[in-house]
């Protein structure tokens, strides 16, 4: 079974997304968090089939929210590096992935 590791940067991205949606409507942040968690857990089965979007990062799109999950795949481990709102400026997204 593939192990999933979420980087500190990706956790911060998820936290930012949670608060963005929670401010929009109470409880929506929880729905966002559970949806993205499910999308990330799905990588245990689907890791590696997604398009390499930028450098060596694979990208999977969330099923519900306009977010992309950027990850790398090793033999028995997936590392999630970023969870980015797709409505962001592409230059900002590239800078975020480069850091």
PyMOL CGO cylinders between C-alpha atoms (Angstrom):
from pymol import cmd
from pymol.cgo import CYLINDER

trace = [
    CYLINDER, 0.00, 0.00, 0.00, 1.26, 3.45, -0.87, 0.3, 1, 1, 1, 1, 1, 1,
    CYLINDER, 1.26, 3.45, -0.87, 1.95, 5.80, 2.02, 0.3, 1, 1, 1, 1, 1, 1,
    CYLINDER, 1.95, 5.80, 2.02, 0.88, 9.45, 1.69, 0.3, 1, 1, 1, 1, 1, 1,
    CYLINDER, 0.88, 9.45, 1.69, 2.93, 12.26, 3.19, 0.3, 1, 1, 1, 1, 1, 1,
    CYLINDER, 2.93, 12.26, 3.19, 1.59, 15.83, 3.18, 0.3, 1, 1, 1, 1, 1, 1,
    CYLINDER, 1.59, 15.83, 3.18, 4.24, 18.54, 3.34, 0.3, 1, 1, 1, 1, 1, 1,
    CYLINDER, 4.24, 18.54, 3.34, 3.97, 21.46, 5.73, 0.3, 1, 1, 1, 1, 1, 1,
    CYLINDER, 3.97, 21.46, 5.73, 3.41, 23.79, 2.76, 0.3, 1, 1, 1, 1, 1, 1,
    CYLINDER, 3.41, 23.79, 2.76, 0.50, 21.66, 1.53, 0.3, 1, 1, 1, 1, 1, 1,
    CYLINDER, 0.50, 21.66, 1.53, -0.99, 21.61, 5.04, 0.3, 1, 1, 1, 1, 1, 1,
    CYLINDER, -0.99, 21.61, 5.04, -0.77, 25.42, 5.09, 0.3, 1, 1, 1, 1, 1, 1,
    CYLINDER, -0.77, 25.42, 5.09, -2.50, 25.52, 1.68, 0.3, 1, 1, 1, 1, 1, 1,
    CYLINDER, -2.50, 25.52, 1.68, -5.29, 23.31, 3.02, 0.3, 1, 1, 1, 1, 1, 1,
    CYLINDER, -5.29, 23.31, 3.02, -5.64, 25.54, 6.09, 0.3, 1, 1, 1, 1, 1, 1,
    CYLINDER, -5.64, 25.54, 6.09, -5.87, 28.65, 3.89, 0.3, 1, 1, 1, 1, 1, 1,
    CYLINDER, -5.87, 28.65, 3.89, -8.56, 26.98, 1.77, 0.3, 1, 1, 1, 1, 1, 1,
    CYLINDER, -8.56, 26.98, 1.77, -10.47, 25.91, 4.87, 0.3, 1, 1, 1, 1, 1, 1,
    CYLINDER, -10.47, 25.91, 4.87, -10.61, 29.45, 6.22, 0.3, 1, 1, 1, 1, 1, 1,
    CYLINDER, -10.61, 29.45, 6.22, -11.48, 30.95, 2.83, 0.3, 1, 1, 1, 1, 1, 1,
    CYLINDER, -11.48, 30.95, 2.83, -14.55, 28.71, 2.55, 0.3, 1, 1, 1, 1, 1, 1,
    CYLINDER, -14.55, 28.71, 2.55, -15.46, 28.90, 6.24, 0.3, 1, 1, 1, 1, 1, 1,
    CYLINDER, -15.46, 28.90, 6.24, -15.67, 32.69, 5.95, 0.3, 1, 1, 1, 1, 1, 1,
    CYLINDER, -15.67, 32.69, 5.95, -18.00, 32.30, 2.95, 0.3, 1, 1, 1, 1, 1, 1,
    CYLINDER, -18.00, 32.30, 2.95, -20.42, 30.08, 4.91, 0.3, 1, 1, 1, 1, 1, 1,
    CYLINDER, -20.42, 30.08, 4.91, -20.19, 28.32, 8.26, 0.3, 1, 1, 1, 1, 1, 1,
    CYLINDER, -20.19, 28.32, 8.26, -19.54, 24.62, 7.72, 0.3, 1, 1, 1, 1, 1, 1,
    CYLINDER, -19.54, 24.62, 7.72, -18.31, 25.03, 4.15, 0.3, 1, 1, 1, 1, 1, 1,
    CYLINDER, -18.31, 25.03, 4.15, -14.73, 24.92, 5.39, 0.3, 1, 1, 1, 1, 1, 1,
    CYLINDER, -14.73, 24.92, 5.39, -15.38, 21.49, 6.91, 0.3, 1, 1, 1, 1, 1, 1,
    CYLINDER, -15.38, 21.49, 6.91, -16.85, 20.29, 3.62, 0.3, 1, 1, 1, 1, 1, 1,
    CYLINDER, -16.85, 20.29, 3.62, -13.78, 21.62, 1.79, 0.3, 1, 1, 1, 1, 1, 1,
    CYLINDER, -13.78, 21.62, 1.79, -11.42, 19.85, 4.22, 0.3, 1, 1, 1, 1, 1, 1,
    CYLINDER, -11.42, 19.85, 4.22, -13.23, 16.51, 4.01, 0.3, 1, 1, 1, 1, 1, 1,
    CYLINDER, -13.23, 16.51, 4.01, -13.46, 16.68, 0.22, 0.3, 1, 1, 1, 1, 1, 1,
    CYLINDER, -13.46, 16.68, 0.22, -9.77, 17.48, -0.25, 0.3, 1, 1, 1, 1, 1, 1,
    CYLINDER, -9.77, 17.48, -0.25, -8.82, 14.81, 2.30, 0.3, 1, 1, 1, 1, 1, 1,
    CYLINDER, -8.82, 14.81, 2.30, -10.80, 12.29, 0.25, 0.3, 1, 1, 1, 1, 1, 1,
    CYLINDER, -10.80, 12.29, 0.25, -9.14, 13.48, -2.97, 0.3, 1, 1, 1, 1, 1, 1,
    CYLINDER, -9.14, 13.48, -2.97, -5.71, 13.06, -1.37, 0.3, 1, 1, 1, 1, 1, 1,
    CYLINDER, -5.71, 13.06, -1.37, -6.56, 9.62, 0.06, 0.3, 1, 1, 1, 1, 1, 1,
    CYLINDER, -6.56, 9.62, 0.06, -7.59, 8.59, -3.45, 0.3, 1, 1, 1, 1, 1, 1,
    CYLINDER, -7.59, 8.59, -3.45, -3.93, 8.90, -4.42, 0.3, 1, 1, 1, 1, 1, 1,
    CYLINDER, -3.93, 8.90, -4.42, -3.35, 5.59, -2.63, 0.3, 1, 1, 1, 1, 1, 1,
    CYLINDER, -3.35, 5.59, -2.63, -5.03, 4.00, -5.64, 0.3, 1, 1, 1, 1, 1, 1,
    CYLINDER, -5.03, 4.00, -5.64, -4.50, 6.46, -8.49, 0.3, 1, 1, 1, 1, 1, 1,
    CYLINDER, -4.50, 6.46, -8.49, -1.04, 7.93, -7.84, 0.3, 1, 1, 1, 1, 1, 1,
    CYLINDER, -1.04, 7.93, -7.84, 1.06, 8.17, -10.95, 0.3, 1, 1, 1, 1, 1, 1,
    CYLINDER, 1.06, 8.17, -10.95, -1.73, 8.18, -13.52, 0.3, 1, 1, 1, 1, 1, 1,
    CYLINDER, -1.73, 8.18, -13.52, -2.08, 11.97, -13.50, 0.3, 1, 1, 1, 1, 1, 1,
    CYLINDER, -2.08, 11.97, -13.50, -0.47, 14.34, -15.95, 0.3, 1, 1, 1, 1, 1, 1,
    CYLINDER, -0.47, 14.34, -15.95, 2.87, 15.86, -14.98, 0.3, 1, 1, 1, 1, 1, 1,
    CYLINDER, 2.87, 15.86, -14.98, 1.86, 19.47, -15.08, 0.3, 1, 1, 1, 1, 1, 1,
    CYLINDER, 1.86, 19.47, -15.08, 4.94, 21.32, -13.88, 0.3, 1, 1, 1, 1, 1, 1,
    CYLINDER, 4.94, 21.32, -13.88, 8.46, 19.93, -13.57, 0.3, 1, 1, 1, 1, 1, 1,
    CYLINDER, 8.46, 19.93, -13.57, 8.15, 16.54, -11.84, 0.3, 1, 1, 1, 1, 1, 1,
    CYLINDER, 8.15, 16.54, -11.84, 4.84, 17.35, -10.12, 0.3, 1, 1, 1, 1, 1, 1,
    CYLINDER, 4.84, 17.35, -10.12, 1.81, 15.28, -10.99, 0.3, 1, 1, 1, 1, 1, 1,
    CYLINDER, 1.81, 15.28, -10.99, -1.47, 17.18, -10.76, 0.3, 1, 1, 1, 1, 1, 1,
    CYLINDER, -1.47, 17.18, -10.76, -4.87, 15.87, -9.76, 0.3, 1, 1, 1, 1, 1, 1,
    CYLINDER, -4.87, 15.87, -9.76, -7.90, 18.13, -9.70, 0.3, 1, 1, 1, 1, 1, 1,
    CYLINDER, -7.90, 18.13, -9.70, -10.34, 18.08, -6.81, 0.3, 1, 1, 1, 1, 1, 1,
    CYLINDER, -10.34, 18.08, -6.81, -13.71, 16.54, -7.58, 0.3, 1, 1, 1, 1, 1, 1,
    CYLINDER, -13.71, 16.54, -7.58, -15.69, 19.43, -6.09, 0.3, 1, 1, 1, 1, 1, 1,
    CYLINDER, -15.69, 19.43, -6.09, -13.56, 22.52, -5.47, 0.3, 1, 1, 1, 1, 1, 1,
    CYLINDER, -13.56, 22.52, -5.47, -11.40, 24.41, -8.00, 0.3, 1, 1, 1, 1, 1, 1,
    CYLINDER, -11.40, 24.41, -8.00, -8.19, 23.13, -6.42, 0.3, 1, 1, 1, 1, 1, 1,
    CYLINDER, -8.19, 23.13, -6.42, -5.25, 21.17, -7.79, 0.3, 1, 1, 1, 1, 1, 1,
    CYLINDER, -5.25, 21.17, -7.79, -3.18, 18.76, -5.72, 0.3, 1, 1, 1, 1, 1, 1,
    CYLINDER, -3.18, 18.76, -5.72, 0.48, 18.66, -6.75, 0.3, 1, 1, 1, 1, 1, 1,
    CYLINDER, 0.48, 18.66, -6.75, 2.43, 15.58, -5.76, 0.3, 1, 1, 1, 1, 1, 1,
    CYLINDER, 2.43, 15.58, -5.76, 5.46, 13.46, -6.54, 0.3, 1, 1, 1, 1, 1, 1,
    CYLINDER, 5.46, 13.46, -6.54, 5.55, 9.69, -6.58, 0.3, 1, 1, 1, 1, 1, 1,
    CYLINDER, 5.55, 9.69, -6.58, 8.28, 7.48, -5.22, 0.3, 1, 1, 1, 1, 1, 1,
    CYLINDER, 8.28, 7.48, -5.22, 8.27, 3.68, -5.17, 0.3, 1, 1, 1, 1, 1, 1,
    CYLINDER, 8.27, 3.68, -5.17, 6.01, 3.30, -2.13, 0.3, 1, 1, 1, 1, 1, 1,
    CYLINDER, 6.01, 3.30, -2.13, 5.24, 6.89, -1.15, 0.3, 1, 1, 1, 1, 1, 1,
    CYLINDER, 5.24, 6.89, -1.15, 3.34, 9.89, -2.45, 0.3, 1, 1, 1, 1, 1, 1,
    CYLINDER, 3.34, 9.89, -2.45, 4.40, 13.33, -1.27, 0.3, 1, 1, 1, 1, 1, 1,
    CYLINDER, 4.40, 13.33, -1.27, 1.80, 16.08, -1.60, 0.3, 1, 1, 1, 1, 1, 1,
    CYLINDER, 1.80, 16.08, -1.60, 3.71, 19.34, -2.02, 0.3, 1, 1, 1, 1, 1, 1,
    CYLINDER, 3.71, 19.34, -2.02, 0.94, 21.86, -2.68, 0.3, 1, 1, 1, 1, 1, 1,
    CYLINDER, 0.94, 21.86, -2.68, -2.83, 22.23, -2.80, 0.3, 1, 1, 1, 1, 1, 1,
    CYLINDER, -2.83, 22.23, -2.80, -3.49, 25.28, -4.94, 0.3, 1, 1, 1, 1, 1, 1,
    CYLINDER, -3.49, 25.28, -4.94, -6.62, 27.21, -5.85, 0.3, 1, 1, 1, 1, 1, 1,
    CYLINDER, -6.62, 27.21, -5.85, -6.76, 27.01, -9.67, 0.3, 1, 1, 1, 1, 1, 1,
    CYLINDER, -6.76, 27.01, -9.67, -8.14, 30.55, -9.82, 0.3, 1, 1, 1, 1, 1, 1,
    CYLINDER, -8.14, 30.55, -9.82, -4.73, 31.90, -8.78, 0.3, 1, 1, 1, 1, 1, 1,
    CYLINDER, -4.73, 31.90, -8.78, -2.42, 33.76, -11.14, 0.3, 1, 1, 1, 1, 1, 1,
    CYLINDER, -2.42, 33.76, -11.14, -0.34, 31.13, -13.00, 0.3, 1, 1, 1, 1, 1, 1,
    CYLINDER, -0.34, 31.13, -13.00, 2.86, 33.02, -12.17, 0.3, 1, 1, 1, 1, 1, 1,
    CYLINDER, 2.86, 33.02, -12.17, 1.98, 32.85, -8.46, 0.3, 1, 1, 1, 1, 1, 1,
    CYLINDER, 1.98, 32.85, -8.46, 1.30, 29.11, -8.80, 0.3, 1, 1, 1, 1, 1, 1,
    CYLINDER, 1.30, 29.11, -8.80, 4.69, 28.48, -10.43, 0.3, 1, 1, 1, 1, 1, 1,
    CYLINDER, 4.69, 28.48, -10.43, 6.44, 30.53, -7.74, 0.3, 1, 1, 1, 1, 1, 1,
    CYLINDER, 6.44, 30.53, -7.74, 4.59, 28.59, -5.04, 0.3, 1, 1, 1, 1, 1, 1,
    CYLINDER, 4.59, 28.59, -5.04, 5.68, 25.27, -6.53, 0.3, 1, 1, 1, 1, 1, 1,
    CYLINDER, 5.68, 25.27, -6.53, 9.27, 26.43, -6.98, 0.3, 1, 1, 1, 1, 1, 1,
    CYLINDER, 9.27, 26.43, -6.98, 9.80, 27.28, -3.32, 0.3, 1, 1, 1, 1, 1, 1,
]
cmd.load_cgo(trace, "trace")
